[in-house]
Amino acid sequence: MKLKIQKQGSAIHSDLVSAVGWNVFNELYSCSDDKTVCRWDMSGDAGGKVMDLDTFVTDMQWSPGANKSNAAGNDVFVVSCTDGTFKIVGRNGRVEKSVEAHRGAVISLRWNSDGTALVTVGEDGALKVWSRNGMLRSVLEQRDVPMYCVSWAPDGDQVLFGSGKELFIKPLNPGSKTLKWKAHDGVVLRCDWSALNSTIVSGGEDCRYKVWDCYGRLLYQSAAYDYAITSVAWNPSGDIFAVGSFNALFLCDKTGWTCSKAKLETGSVYNIAWTADGTQLAGSGGNGSVCFGSILDHTLEWDKIAATLEEGTRIRVRDVMSESVEDLDFRDRVIKMSLGFGYLVVVTATQVCVYKETNWATPHMFDIKDVVTLVVQCRTCFLLVNSAGCQLFSYEGRQVCAPKSPGLRPEMLNAQSVALSPDTLAIIDRSTSKTVRFLDTSAGKPVGEEMTHSMEVTDVCLSQTGSTPDRKLVFIDRNRDLYITPVLKAATYKLGTMVDSCRWNDTTDMLAAMVDQRLVVWYYPNVVYVDKDLTALTKFVKDGGFGKVPQLTYFNGARCTVRRIDGARIAASASPHIPLLYEHMLSNQWDKAIRMCRFVKDNSLWACLAAMSVAAKDLNTAEIAYAAIEEVDKVQFINTIKNIPTEEGRSAELCLFRRRPEEAEAILLQAGLVFRAIETNIKLFNWDRALELAVQHKTHVDTVIYYRNIYLEQSQRAESNQRFLQYAQSVTVDEQAVLTKVEQEKEKEASRPGARRYK
């Protein structure tokens, strides 16, 4: 990815350009110290002077407009002025309102995400919040030194500002505590807070830019440059940001590393503005010029296909196996593209084109109205997110549904807060950030139970293979802990700590994560719900010099790609036999799976086979696999299960093996095997539940008391349970009668229709 400077605009301004801003019509407005406001088009051609001002402008921003169709109420911009006022100006240059805001210059201002509030900072050290119409709401902060920059938090409940060498996060709630930390060794000149990834970037007179999380923890610090950092701005997608300095413009990844550097002849870049679709930016120069840049050379890879955005309207597709090259040309500029599962989805300003890797000549196409901010793919469909909401489409271009959910805020969705699988869509509820909601991809309605965590969830990811009952969600919380849970019924299990990123395999149920600067691959993550003891055996760990904050960008087959913090990509591989094992499991070819494990002679492979076979209820394979890893006690237990005559009885025992006693009891009661349900609770020493079942079904009360007496005698304890003391007085316990009843129950179970020993 690189930044290409398309044009350094003709100097229609005669003095320093202090601020620039794009509106929803992709027109750029520039404000200069020559006291004029001028208009530009996307190609960098001047559109003439819009208005004259009677004061100098320090900052500007357009009121947020969702899209062109409803921009009528948002067709204004606000400018901060050195005379202590800010002015609300229409698109035609007419000043709608001028507000006396500060003593001294108003240095910076920002609208909140929905354009209902405006925050300003100035030379007088005041931080003020105003209504859309310019009415003062509150003075949030008053300091003795000027404030040079300000930005809203993603949720609009807090304000970030810089004063001196420090950054502050000030809640709008008067009773809340202000977060404060030293950010730079010089004055903080610029800051910006991304609405999508909740990450802060700041620049200062110490000639560095830094990346922070929303709690003030340093994530990245640049090297010291030759000149002060005079501007920073997040791309609307939250994936990259731009940094301006003297005669230089940097394009940086969200983790902080520099993707591209452009040398300019503009002097200091005092302000940076992105278009709504995030494809272009503009910078205001200290010598009176305006520079225009676009994002090119963005490359995506999947399997054997690589797609590169060569120009704004052209994508080059390469097949590395056949060495064939295809050029895809579009009538409009490319806004988004996504490659995966054998399909390339390209979003332009007016339409969506869907290409299949076997046919690049005839894509499926359909028109769109709003700017698409996110594309997420799975095996059978893809998700488009824009300001109007979310839409699911098939790869034939047919709209499947438009999912809707409480707390769904499309403008705040990114690749970390949304996960898609063939049958399920998972979305983080931004109202709390602790809840993940699941929606059906066929109708867009809720499915399963919503998952609520104790802390804020930052990343979600859904498994890609299997059916809905097998679907698993993994998520990372604020503490960077990694958890897994089934979608239909939440049962959270912690997999790791200090996790930077995670990713499911595209074709199997393998899970990869960057854990404490190491690559960890769980060959069969479902093992935590089958046999937790095998978790360590089914895990692959690799140290590969991945450095800090590595990101998983690709995981297909046995191959992984990890991107380091400096942008370098490192290829890594897990065991190539695991995908083959999945193939044998899905086709029920257990004999082939056993032969492969015997040939490879790897305990991790045997452990995976053992867990897979237990999950599939193939006891013969499970017995062989557990024997190979010398789990003698489990082999003996499996042999005991095989002797149970009924399918329901075996299923219940397997549930016990998987540590699910409630599920085992439910299976037995539904099958009418009351005695076996009572016996199961007795074996688990769950005496109260065993007695409750016996009383409820009016059978085997004496049996429960009999085994309870044996237990107390062997443990040399006296009865203290009041319920057992009560029934011991009214129920006669005859040892011979109890043993006879037990034998009769076993014979009755063995004579049930279809009852036979497992083969």
C-alpha positions in Angstrom: 0.0 0.0 0.0 1.3 3.4 -0.9 0.2 7.0 -1.0 0.3 8.5 -4.5 0.3 12.3 -4.7 -1.9 13.0 -7.6 -1.5 16.8 -7.7 -0.2 19.6 -5.6 -3.0 22.1 -6.3 -2.3 25.3 -8.1 -1.6 28.1 -5.7 -4.9 30.0 -5.9 -4.3 31.0 -2.3 -1.7 33.7 -1.8 -1.0 32.7 1.8 -0.8 29.8 4.2 -3.7 27.2 3.9 -4.8 26.4 7.4 -7.6 24.0 6.9 -9.3 21.7 4.4 -12.4 19.6 4.4 -14.4 17.3 2.1 -18.2 17.3 1.9 -20.5 14.4 0.9 -20.4 15.6 -2.7 -16.6 15.0 -2.8 -15.9 18.7 -3.0 -12.9 20.0 -1.1 -13.1 23.4 0.6 -9.9 25.1 1.7 -9.4 28.0 4.1 -6.4 30.3 3.9 -4.7 33.1 5.7 -5.6 35.3 2.6 -9.1 35.2 4.2 -10.7 33.3 1.4 -12.4 29.9 1.1 -12.0 28.0 -2.2 -13.5 24.9 -3.7 -11.7 22.0 -5.4 -12.8 18.8 -7.2 -11.5 15.3 -6.6 -8.9 15.6 -9.3 -7.3 18.7 -7.7 -8.7 21.3 -10.1 -9.8 24.5 -8.5 -13.5 25.3 -8.6 -13.2 29.0 -7.7 -13.6 31.1 -4.6 -16.5 30.4 -2.4 -16.4 33.3 0.0 -14.3 36.0 1.7 -13.8 36.2 5.4 -12.9 39.1 7.7 -10.6 37.0 10.0 -8.1 34.2 9.9 -9.3 30.5 10.0 -7.5 28.0 12.2 -9.6 24.9 11.6 -12.7 23.6 9.8 -15.0 20.6 9.5 -18.1 19.8 7.6 -21.2 18.7 9.5 -21.4 14.9 9.3 -23.7 13.9 6.4 -24.7 10.3 6.1 -25.0 10.3 2.3 -25.9 12.6 -0.7 -29.6 11.7 -0.5 -30.1 13.2 3.0 -27.3 15.8 3.0 -29.7 18.8 2.9 -29.6 19.2 6.7 -25.9 18.6 6.8 -24.8 21.0 4.0 -22.9 23.3 6.3 -19.4 23.5 7.6 -17.9 25.3 10.6 -14.7 27.3 10.8 -12.8 28.3 13.9 -11.3 31.8 13.8 -8.5 33.8 15.4 -11.0 36.5 16.6 -12.5 34.1 19.1 -15.5 33.1 17.0 -16.6 30.1 15.1 -18.8 30.5 12.1 -21.4 28.1 10.6 -21.2 28.5 6.8 -23.4 27.0 4.1 -22.1 25.2 1.0 -22.7 28.4 -1.0 -20.5 30.5 1.3 -23.2 32.2 3.2 -22.5 32.7 6.9 -25.5 31.3 8.8 -24.3 32.1 12.3 -21.2 33.6 14.0 -20.7 32.7 17.6 -18.4 34.4 20.2 -16.8 31.4 21.7 -13.4 32.1 23.3 -11.2 34.9 24.5 -8.4 34.8 22.0 -8.3 32.4 19.0 -10.5 29.3 18.6 -7.7 26.9 17.7 -9.6 23.7 16.9 -13.2 22.3 16.7 -15.0 19.0 15.9 -18.5 17.8 15.3 -19.7 14.7 17.1 -20.6 11.7 14.9 -24.2 12.6 14.3 -23.7 16.4 14.1 -25.7 17.3 17.1 -22.9 18.8 19.2 -19.7 20.8 18.5 -16.7 21.0 20.8 -14.1 23.8 20.6 -10.8 24.6 22.3 -8.9 27.8 22.3 -6.0 30.0 23.4 -7.9 30.8 26.7 -7.5 27.1 27.8 -11.2 26.5 27.7 -13.0 23.3 26.4 -16.6 24.1 25.4 -19.5 22.1 24.0 -22.1 23.7 21.8 -25.4 22.7 20.3 -25.8 22.4 16.5 -27.2 25.9 16.4 -24.3 27.4 18.3 -25.8 27.5 21.8 -23.4 26.9 24.7 -24.1 23.7 26.5 -21.2 23.5 29.0 -17.6 24.5 29.7 -16.0 21.1 30.3 -12.5 22.2 31.2 -10.7 25.4 32.0 -6.8 25.4 32.0 -4.1 28.0 32.3 -2.4 27.0 29.0 -3.9 26.9 25.5 -5.4 23.7 24.0 -4.3 23.0 20.5 -6.4 19.9 19.4 -9.6 18.2 20.2 -11.5 15.1 19.1 -14.7 13.2 20.2 -14.7 9.7 21.6 -16.4 7.1 19.3 -19.5 6.9 21.6 -19.7 10.7 22.0 -19.6 10.5 25.8 -16.0 11.7 26.1 -13.7 14.3 24.6 -10.0 14.0 23.9 -7.9 17.2 24.0 -4.3 18.2 24.1 -2.8 20.8 26.4 0.9 21.4 26.8 2.7 18.0 26.7 -0.3 16.1 27.9 -3.4 14.4 26.5 -6.7 14.4 28.4 -9.9 12.4 28.1 -12.7 14.3 29.6 -16.1 12.6 30.1 -19.2 14.7 29.5 -20.6 13.5 32.8 -19.5 16.0 35.4 -19.1 13.3 38.1 -16.7 11.2 36.1 -12.9 11.2 36.4 -10.7 12.8 33.8 -7.9 10.6 32.3 -4.6 12.3 31.9 -1.2 11.3 30.7 2.1 12.7 29.4 2.0 12.1 25.6 5.0 14.0 24.2 8.2 15.7 25.1 6.9 18.9 23.4 3.6 20.6 23.0 0.8 18.2 21.6 -0.2 19.9 18.3 -2.7 17.4 16.9 -4.8 14.4 18.0 -7.5 12.2 16.4 -9.6 9.4 17.8 -10.9 6.7 15.4 -14.6 6.0 15.7 -14.1 2.4 14.4 -11.1 1.0 16.3 -11.1 3.3 19.4 -7.5 4.1 18.9 -5.9 7.5 19.4 -3.1 9.0 17.3 -1.2 12.2 18.4 1.6 14.4 17.0 3.7 17.0 18.7 6.6 19.4 18.7 8.9 16.6 19.7 8.7 15.5 16.0 7.0 12.2 16.8 3.6 10.7 16.3 2.3 8.1 18.7 -0.6 5.6 18.8 -2.5 5.1 22.1 -5.4 2.9 23.1 -8.5 4.5 24.7 -7.0 4.1 28.2 -3.9 6.1 27.5 -1.6 3.1 27.0 1.2 3.6 24.4 0.9 1.2 21.4 3.4 2.7 19.1 6.0 5.5 19.0 7.6 6.7 15.8 11.2 7.7 15.4 12.0 11.4 15.8 11.6 13.2 12.4 13.4 16.4 11.4 10.3 18.6 11.8 7.3 18.8 14.1 4.2 16.7 13.4 1.6 19.3 12.3 -1.4 17.1 11.4 -2.8 13.6 11.9 -6.1 12.2 10.7 -7.6 8.7 10.7 -9.0 7.2 7.6 -12.8 6.7 7.9 -12.2 2.9 7.7 -10.0 3.0 10.8 -7.3 0.8 9.1 -4.8 3.6 8.3 -4.1 7.1 9.2 -2.1 10.0 7.7 0.5 12.2 9.3 1.7 15.5 8.0 5.0 17.4 8.6 7.2 19.8 6.8 7.2 18.9 3.1 6.2 15.4 4.0 3.0 13.2 4.2 3.1 9.8 5.8 0.6 7.0 5.3 0.6 4.7 8.4 -1.1 1.4 9.4 -3.4 1.4 12.4 -0.6 -0.3 14.4 1.7 2.7 13.7 4.2 1.5 11.1 4.7 3.7 8.1 3.3 2.2 4.8 4.4 5.0 2.5 6.0 8.5 2.6 5.4 11.2 0.1 7.7 14.1 -0.4 5.9 17.4 -1.0 6.7 21.0 -1.8 3.9 22.5 0.3 5.8 23.5 3.4 4.2 22.2 6.6 1.0 20.2 6.2 -1.3 21.9 8.7 -4.4 19.9 8.1 -5.4 16.6 6.6 -8.9 15.6 5.4 -10.1 12.3 4.0 -13.0 11.7 1.6 -16.0 9.9 3.1 -15.1 6.7 1.2 -11.5 6.9 2.5 -9.9 6.6 -1.0 -8.4 10.0 -1.2 -7.0 12.7 1.1 -6.0 16.3 0.9 -3.5 18.3 2.8 -3.2 22.1 3.4 0.2 23.5 2.8 2.1 26.3 4.6 3.1 27.9 1.2 -0.5 28.3 0.1 -0.9 25.1 -1.9 -3.2 22.1 -1.4 -2.0 18.5 -2.1 -4.2 15.6 -3.2 -3.3 12.0 -2.7 -4.9 8.6 -3.2 -4.3 5.1 -1.9 -2.8 2.6 -4.4 -0.9 -0.7 -4.5 -3.3 -2.2 -1.9 -2.8 -6.0 -2.3 -5.0 -8.8 -1.1 -4.0 -12.5 -1.2 -6.0 -15.7 -0.9 -4.8 -19.2 -1.8 -3.1 -18.8 -5.2 -4.7 -15.5 -6.1 -3.3 -12.0 -5.5 -5.3 -8.8 -6.4 -3.6 -5.4 -6.4 -5.2 -2.0 -6.8 -2.9 -0.6 -9.5 -4.8 2.6 -10.2 -8.0 4.2 -8.9 -10.1 2.3 -11.4 -8.0 -0.7 -12.2 -7.3 -4.0 -10.3 -4.6 -6.5 -11.5 -5.3 -10.1 -10.6 -2.4 -12.6 -10.6 -2.6 -16.4 -10.4 0.7 -17.4 -9.0 0.3 -21.0 -10.0 -0.5 -20.5 -13.7 1.3 -17.1 -13.8 -1.7 -15.7 -15.6 -2.6 -12.0 -15.2 -6.0 -10.3 -15.6 -6.7 -6.5 -15.6 -10.1 -5.5 -14.3 -11.2 -2.0 -15.3 -14.0 -0.1 -13.7 -15.9 3.0 -14.7 -15.7 4.5 -11.1 -13.0 4.6 -8.6 -12.6 1.5 -6.4 -13.6 2.1 -2.8 -13.3 -1.4 -1.2 -12.2 -4.8 -2.3 -12.2 -8.1 -0.5 -10.7 -11.5 -1.6 -11.6 -14.8 -0.1 -13.2 -18.2 -0.5 -12.6 -18.1 -4.3 -14.4 -14.8 -4.9 -13.2 -11.2 -5.4 -15.8 -8.5 -4.3 -15.0 -5.1 -5.6 -17.0 -2.0 -4.5 -16.9 1.2 -6.5 -18.6 4.5 -5.9 -21.8 3.3 -7.7 -21.8 -0.5 -8.0 -20.6 -3.8 -6.6 -18.8 -6.4 -8.9 -18.4 -10.0 -7.8 -15.8 -12.1 -9.6 -15.3 -15.8 -9.3 -11.6 -17.0 -9.5 -12.5 -19.3 -12.4 -14.2 -16.5 -14.4 -12.8 -13.0 -14.5 -14.7 -12.0 -17.6 -18.3 -11.9 -16.5 -18.8 -10.6 -12.9 -22.2 -10.4 -11.2 -23.0 -6.7 -10.7 -25.5 -4.6 -8.9 -25.9 -0.9 -8.1 -25.5 0.8 -4.7 -26.5 4.3 -3.5 -24.5 4.8 -0.3 -20.8 4.6 0.4 -19.8 1.1 1.6 -17.6 1.2 4.6 -17.0 -2.6 5.2 -17.0 -5.8 3.2 -16.9 -9.2 5.1 -16.9 -12.5 3.3 -17.7 -16.1 4.1 -18.0 -19.3 2.0 -21.6 -18.7 0.8 -22.3 -15.0 1.1 -20.8 -11.6 1.9 -21.8 -8.6 4.0 -21.9 -5.0 2.9 -22.0 -2.2 5.6 -22.9 1.4 4.8 -24.5 4.3 6.6 -28.0 2.9 6.0 -27.3 -0.5 7.6 -26.1 -4.0 6.8 -27.0 -6.1 3.8 -26.2 -9.7 3.1 -25.7 -10.8 -0.6 -25.1 -14.1 -2.3 -22.2 -14.3 -4.7 -24.7 -14.2 -7.5 -25.5 -10.6 -6.5 -28.9 -11.4 -4.9 -29.7 -9.7 -1.6 -30.4 -12.4 1.0 -31.5 -10.2 3.9 -30.9 -7.0 5.8 -30.0 -7.9 9.4 -31.2 -5.7 12.1 -30.4 -5.8 15.8 -30.7 -3.7 19.0 -27.6 -1.7 19.5 -26.6 -2.0 15.8 -24.7 1.1 14.7 -23.5 0.6 11.2 -21.2 3.7 11.3 -19.2 2.0 14.1 -18.8 -1.5 12.6 -15.4 -2.7 11.5 -13.7 -6.0 10.7 -13.0 -6.6 14.4 -16.6 -6.0 15.6 -18.4 -8.1 12.9 -17.9 -11.8 12.0 -19.7 -13.8 9.3 -20.1 -17.5 8.7 -22.4 -19.3 6.2 -25.3 -19.4 8.7 -24.5 -16.9 11.4 -23.6 -13.2 11.7 -22.0 -12.0 15.0 -22.0 -8.3 15.9 -20.7 -6.6 19.0 -23.4 -4.5 20.6 -21.7 -1.0 20.7 -24.1 0.3 23.4 -22.2 -1.8 26.0 -19.4 -3.5 24.0 -19.9 -6.5 26.4 -22.6 -8.2 24.4 -22.3 -10.1 21.2 -25.5 -10.7 19.2 -26.0 -13.6 16.8 -28.2 -13.2 13.7 -29.4 -15.8 11.1 -27.9 -15.1 7.7 -31.0 -16.4 5.9 -33.5 -14.1 7.5 -31.5 -11.6 9.6 -33.3 -12.6 12.8 -31.7 -13.5 16.2 -30.4 -17.0 16.6 -29.2 -18.7 19.7 -28.4 -16.9 22.9 -26.7 -13.5 23.0 -23.3 -13.8 24.6 -22.6 -11.3 27.5 -19.0 -11.0 28.8 -17.8 -9.4 32.0 -15.5 -7.0 30.1 -15.6 -5.1 26.8 -15.2 -7.3 23.7 -12.9 -5.9 21.1 -12.6 -8.7 18.5 -15.0 -11.4 17.3 -14.4 -14.3 14.9 -16.7 -17.1 13.7 -15.7 -20.6 12.6 -16.3 -21.2 8.9 -17.0 -25.0 8.6 -19.7 -27.3 10.0 -23.4 -26.6 10.6 -25.1 -24.2 13.0 -24.9 -26.6 16.1 -21.1 -26.8 15.5 -20.6 -23.1 15.1 -18.1 -21.5 17.5 -17.3 -17.9 18.3 -13.9 -16.7 19.6 -13.5 -13.3 21.0 -10.8 -11.1 22.5 -11.7 -8.8 25.4 -10.2 -5.5 26.7 -7.6 -7.5 28.7 -6.5 -9.2 25.5 -7.8 -12.6 26.8 -9.0 -15.1 24.2 -12.2 -17.0 24.8 -14.3 -19.6 22.8 -18.0 -20.3 23.1 -20.6 -22.2 21.1 -23.1 -19.9 19.3 -26.4 -21.7 20.2 -25.7 -22.0 23.9 -23.0 -19.9 25.5 -20.4 -21.9 27.4 -17.3 -19.6 27.6 -13.8 -21.2 27.9 -10.6 -19.2 28.1 -8.0 -20.2 25.6 -5.2 -17.7 26.2 -3.9 -14.4 27.4 -1.9 -11.5 25.9 -3.6 -12.1 22.5 -3.1 -9.6 19.7 -5.2 -11.2 16.9 -6.9 -14.4 16.1 -8.3 -16.1 12.9 -10.2 -19.2 12.0 -9.0 -21.4 9.2 -11.0 -20.9 6.0 -11.5 -24.6 5.2 -11.2 -26.4 8.6 -12.0 -25.8 12.2 -8.4 -24.9 13.1 -7.9 -21.7 15.1 -4.7 -19.5 15.0 -3.8 -16.7 17.3 -0.9 -14.4 18.1 -0.3 -15.1 21.8 2.5 -13.1 23.6 4.4 -12.7 20.3 4.1 -16.4 19.4 1.9 -18.1 16.8 -0.4 -20.6 18.5 -2.6 -22.9 16.5 -5.3 -25.0 18.1 -5.8 -28.0 15.7 -9.2 -28.9 17.1 -10.5 -26.1 19.4 -13.7 -28.1 20.1 -11.5 -30.3 22.3 -12.2 -28.0 25.2 -15.9 -29.2 25.0 -14.9 -32.8 24.4 -11.9 -33.6 26.6 -10.0 -30.6 28.1 -7.2 -32.8 29.1 -6.1 -33.0 25.4 -6.0 -29.3 24.9 -2.2 -29.0 25.3 -1.6 -32.0 23.0 -3.7 -30.5 20.2 -1.9 -27.1 20.3 1.0 -26.0 18.1 3.2 -23.2 19.3 5.8 -21.4 17.2 8.3 -18.7 18.0 9.2 -16.9 14.8 10.5 -13.4 15.7 7.0 -11.9 15.2 7.7 -8.9 17.4 5.1 -6.7 19.1 1.5 -6.5 18.0 1.6 -9.0 15.2 -1.5 -9.5 13.1 -2.8 -12.7 11.4 -3.8 -11.8 7.9 -4.3 -15.2 6.3 -5.0 -18.8 7.4 -6.0 -21.4 4.9 -5.0 -25.0 4.8 -1.9 -25.3 6.8 -0.4 -21.9 5.9 -0.5 -18.7 7.9 0.6 -15.2 7.1 1.6 -12.9 10.0 2.2 -9.2 9.6 4.7 -7.7 12.0 4.4 -4.2 13.4 6.9 -2.9 10.8 4.7 -4.2 7.9 6.8 -7.2 7.1 4.9 -10.4 6.3 6.1 -13.7 7.7 4.8 -17.0 6.4 4.4 -19.9 8.8 3.0 -23.4 8.5 1.2 -25.7 10.9 1.1 -29.5 10.4 0.0 -30.4 6.9 -1.6 -33.6 8.1 -4.3 -31.8 10.1 -6.3 -30.7 7.0 -6.2 -34.3 5.8 -7.5 -35.5 9.1 -10.4 -33.1 8.8 -11.2 -34.5 5.4 -11.3 -38.0 6.7 -13.5 -37.0 9.6 -16.0 -35.1 7.5 -16.3 -38.1 5.1 -16.4 -40.6 8.1 -13.3 -42.4 6.8 -12.1 -43.3 10.2 -10.0 -46.2 9.0 -8.0 -43.9 6.7 -7.6 -41.4 9.6 -6.2 -44.2 11.8 -3.8 -45.4 9.1 -2.5 -41.8 8.6 -1.9 -41.3 12.3 0.0 -44.6 12.5 2.1 -43.5 9.6 2.9 -40.0 11.0 3.4 -41.2 14.6 2.6 -37.8 16.1 0.8 -37.5 19.4 -0.9 -34.3 18.5 -2.5 -36.0 15.5 -3.7 -38.9 17.7 -5.1 -36.5 20.3 -7.0 -34.6 17.6 -8.4 -38.0 16.3 -9.4 -39.0 19.8 -11.4 -35.8 20.4 -12.9 -35.9 16.9 -14.1 -39.5 17.3 -15.6 -38.9 20.7 -17.5 -35.9 19.3 -18.7 -38.1 16.4 -19.5 -40.9 18.8 -17.2 -43.4 17.0 -16.0 -45.4 20.1 -13.8 -47.8 18.2 -11.7 -45.1 16.8 -11.7 -43.2 20.1 -10.4 -46.4 21.9 -7.5 -46.8 19.4 -6.6 -43.1 19.5 -6.6 -42.9 23.3 -4.6 -46.1 23.5 -2.0 -44.6 21.2 -1.4 -41.6 23.6 -1.5 -44.0 26.6 -4.7 -42.7 28.2 -5.4 -46.0 29.9 -8.2 -44.8 32.1 -10.1 -43.3 29.2 -9.7 -46.4 27.2 -11.2 -48.4 30.0 -14.1 -45.9 30.3 -14.8 -46.2 26.6 -14.9 -49.9 26.8 -17.5 -49.6 29.6 -19.6 -47.3 27.4 -19.4 -49.9 24.6 -21.0 -52.5 26.9 -24.1 -50.3 27.4 -26.9 -51.9 25.4 -28.9 -48.7 24.4 -27.9 -45.8 22.1 -29.4 -43.3 24.6 -27.3 -44.8 27.5 -24.1 -44.6 25.5 -24.9 -41.0 24.5 -25.5 -40.1 28.1 -22.2 -41.7 29.2 -20.4 -39.8 26.5 -21.9 -36.6 27.8 -20.5 -37.5 31.2 -17.1 -38.1 29.5 -17.4 -34.6 28.1 -18.3 -33.2 31.5 -21.9 -32.4 30.7 -23.9 -34.2 33.5 -27.1 -32.1 33.0 -27.2 -33.0 29.3 -26.6 -36.7 30.2 -29.5 -36.7 32.6 -31.8 -34.9 30.1 -31.0 -37.6 27.4 -31.9 -40.4 29.8 -35.1 -38.9 31.1 -36.3 -38.2 27.6 -35.6 -41.8 26.7 -37.5 -43.0 29.7 -34.4 -44.5 31.4 -35.2 -43.2 34.8 -33.1 -45.7 36.7 -30.0 -45.0 34.7 -30.6 -41.2 35.3 -30.8 -41.9 39.1 -27.7 -44.2 38.9 -25.8 -41.5 37.0 -26.4 -39.0 39.8 -25.4 -41.6 42.4 -22.1 -42.2 40.6 -21.5 -38.5 40.6 -22.4 -38.3 44.4 -25.2 -35.9 43.5 -27.3 -37.4 46.2 -30.0 -34.7 46.4 -30.7 -34.9 42.7 -30.8 -38.7 42.8 -33.3 -38.7 45.6 -35.4 -35.9 43.9 -35.6 -38.0 40.7 -36.6 -41.1 42.7 -39.3 -39.3 44.6 -40.5 -37.5 41.4 -40.9 -40.7 39.5 -42.0 -42.8 42.5 -39.3 -45.5 42.0 -36.0 -46.6 43.5 -36.2 -44.4 46.6 -34.9 -47.4 48.6 -32.1 -47.8 46.0 -30.9 -44.3 46.5 -31.0 -44.7 50.3 -29.2 -48.0 50.1 -26.3 -46.6 48.1 -26.2 -43.5 50.3 -25.8 -45.7 53.4 -23.0 -47.6 51.7 -21.3 -44.3 50.9 -21.6 -43.0 54.5 -20.3 -46.3 55.9 -17.3 -46.3 53.7 -16.5 -42.7 54.4 -17.2 -43.2 58.2 -19.7 -40.4 58.4 -23.1 -40.0 59.9 -26.2 -38.9 58.0 -26.8 -35.2 58.3 -29.0 -34.6 55.3 -32.6 -33.9 56.5 -34.3 -35.2 53.4 -32.5 -38.5 53.7 -33.2 -38.7 57.4 -36.9 -38.1 56.7 -37.2 -40.8 54.0 -35.0 -43.3 56.0 -37.8 -43.4 58.6 -40.6 -44.1 56.1 -38.9 -46.3 53.5 -37.8 -49.8 54.3 -34.4 -50.7 52.7 -34.0 -54.4 51.8 -30.6 -55.1 50.3 -31.7 -58.2 48.4 -34.7 -56.4 47.1 -32.7 -53.4 45.9 -30.1 -55.6 44.1 -32.9 -57.6 42.5 -34.6 -54.4 41.3 -31.3 -53.2 39.9 -30.8 -56.4 37.9 -34.4 -56.1 36.6 -33.7 -52.6 35.4 -30.6 -53.7 33.5 -32.5 -56.6 31.9 -35.4 -54.3 31.0 -33.0 -51.8 29.4 -31.3 -54.6 27.4 -34.6 -55.8 26.1 -35.6 -52.4 24.7 -36.2 -52.4 20.9 -33.0 -51.7 19.1 -30.8 -52.4 22.2 -27.5 -54.0 21.3 -23.9 -53.8 22.3 -21.8 -51.2 20.4 -19.9 -52.7 17.5 
